[in-house]
Amino acid sequence: MTTAFENPLHEHGKVTKIADPCIMVIFGATGDLTSRKLLPALYNLVQDGELPAHFACVGFARREKTHDQFRYEMKEAIDNFSRTKPIDIEIWDTFKEQIFYHQSEFDDDRGYDELNCFLSDLDRKFGTKGNRLYYLSTQPSYFPDIIGRLYKHKLIYPVKEFTNKWSRVIIEKPFGHDLESAEELQKEITQYLDESQIYRIDHYLGKETVQNLLVFRFSNIIFESIWNNRYIDHVQITVAEEIGIGTRGRFFEEAGIVRDIVQNHMMQLLSLVAMEPPISMKADDIRDEKVKIVESIRQIPSLDFDKYAVRGQYGQGFINGLDVKGYREENNVAKDSNVETFVAVKLFIDNWRWDGVPFYLRAGKRLPKRATEITIAFKNAPGSLFCAKGKKLGQNLLVIRIQPDEAISFRMNCKVPGITTPLQPVKMDFKYESYFGAAPPEAYERLICDCMVGDNTLFARIDEVLASWRFFTPLLKKWEKDKLKNFPNYPSGSWGPIQADELFSNIECQWRLI
Amino acid sequence: MNDTNAVVEIVNIQEALNKGHEPSQNYLFNLIVYSPTVARSHELKEILSRVTEKFPCRIIQIEKNNDFKANEIKVKVSKEKLGKVGREVICDVINIKVSNSQMDRIPFLILPNIVADLPVYLIWGDDPTIATATLNTLQKFSTRLIFNAAWSDNIQNFSIRILELLKTIKIDSMDITWGLLSGWKNLLSKVFDSEEKLNILKNCKKLKISYVYEKPQDEIEAIYLQGFIASSMGWTLAADELQHEHQKALCYRYNNKDINVILDPVKSSDEKSKTISSFELTAKDGNTINLNSLKKGSKVILHVSSDEKCEMPCTFALSDINRGFNFLKEIFYQSTSEHYKEMLQIISKVNWEK
């Protein structure tokens, strides 16, 4: 980002982000992420006039390919996966001239030397001023080596030495495998990069509904004033997927669902739901508050893991009435795999606001439907005015649906018309689509654009990542040591193992049926 | 107001609105649209279609019809379903056709039919320099006033009037022409977003803005664009004169040096949009920056050159402000910007009619 320069043509109050001229180099450019997300995102940014005109994109990967082959594949990808269809040929014809391919092994120094020369040529051709955005979309084990070689070949500019050009690195999750490996990775990459150059992407943060969490909480006083342990009984966060692991068997065998979803995406959702108001909307002010939440999560006592965390693995079952195979029958999965495809956790945040309020997190593959939701369950109204003694009214529920069908709904009790007073829970519903139409920008569009602008608000900072690992690593280590004998323990198409229901200490509470 | 003689054809608006009412119907805002003539109504319909294709709202259209009998007034209520099947946007449309003499009655027809607690956007399809009681009444319960410089006969008077209004009213006001220009404003902001490029603008000797000319209103975007540059850069107006064939020349002063600005109308061609077609800047040191509109105005090609070097041309996509969401964001959500006020200050000093 250009600093200390004020553009008199920039209209104040208008949230226009001006991305710097740059070259984006995608490592692992032949992978799924590039074709499904990254190139469609770049194309949509071009279409919306958000990408700088002085821009080029270079795909870096091991396979032999010409520029034209790569362009052809990317056009197919945009055709298939772009949120705007059909592809605008005139826009594509211009954009494709800005797309290139560079073949090299990730550990081949010559490839980086050639890359350096190639990027310099592109700088001259496209006026990209030496600015570099490296997107690491490779196996995590390559991250340190790629970054080290980029530095060695002067493709990364030390922040203190260069003020007229920048280099930034977007790192895909997972950042490390546990606390130690995350610390080790951080140690390795910070030999070459300043924290301000590291953009740890969590695409959940780029979703409109996730960004709306801050707006919803901090621009509506009615909710913020009851957002505490006095009024809230518990919070549930669910990330459910009906799909299995598909072609990701090898990755999933190493990761499991805690590393794939809970440690990163769900902790981001948790911190946005629970954080205190930041002093400003600046990146570090928001991230300071988020990290306080993750650091305040009470560590689970090692002898009580089973009371606070439940793991599961899907077996054969039915999704939408169709037979599906169990996890152990999936490709590249061990027949006796002990990897979890479901997890449910109860945790507490030890601060004034949340003292005593349980947060229930669950995530799973092969659950009955795809849904990411946050449920705020409020305490019951006191007294027994409207129901028989000992019975309780239905809780007020505020449900924030992150995906799909982005929405916010509120459940309240209502009188059924008539001379008696039976109560009926009813819902007030706000659906994004009903108001703002479908097809909001993809998360990757926003995040790539933010990185070009130099805004890291929606990227995870290292202390957040480490705090999250600090919480989950003991659990993961125990699970690795203690193999479960009853795996698979839930059939595909169910809401997970029955033990997950037993996490609720209050017998009247249960997982919300989504 | 003489009620006894009014030829009133008013349906029961509430009853008509509730008929076929879908329980899940949502509204984002109220949109009141006033049109002083049938011809303007057609123009406004185009704008409305951009809004209704995307956003559920209640539209209250007021059409003054000079062919109506003196006391005639007609009200029709409909529900419009637009958009893709399964994702339709439903808008209530209350259409009020009214003769001139019945205009006083309009606020009383509108008030009970506003969806409570939602913003009220008022598109005033007339020249705001013409004072009317209806505008005064309606603006009191509006969240935002929307005018269009292109609907005014005299751009100088228009700027003076809007500047007065902005001083007195407490609500946001938006000018459609200014909103439609946002693609070019954003583009220039991007082009000059570095010390190096900004210096070329600071050293500007001559600026020529060409625009497609079909009717006198077509020049307003060009007038606005040069006013935006001049006010943003702190240029002060020294002289203005009309040249041949609608061409206008202005002289600004900056750092004790003259800057000549030429607004050049060009003939329409199928290839270009009906807006700005080129922006040609020449600096004192010989640097030039040229932006030329391509493909019906959706793309702009940038050429930067100096005596020593010539940068590779590059293409910018000009954000399509006519698309539903972009248009709405500009017109309904942007606050009245200081740049707009300062631009009006500059152009209010020029007699554009001479």
Interface residues (C-beta under 8 A of the other chain):
Chain A: T2 F5 N7 P8 L9 H10 E11 H12 G13 K14 T16 I18 V46 Q47 D48 G49 L51 P52 A53 H54 E90 I91 T94 R124 K125 F126 G127 D429 K431 E433 S434 Y435 F436 G437 A438
Chain B: S24 N26 L28 K54 F55 P56 G83 R87 V89 G183 K185 N186 L187 L188 S189 K190 F192 D193 S194 E195 L198 F228 I229 S232 M233 G234 K295 S298 K299 L302 E311 M312 C314 T315 F316 A317 L318 S319 G324 F325 Q334 S335 S337 E338 H339
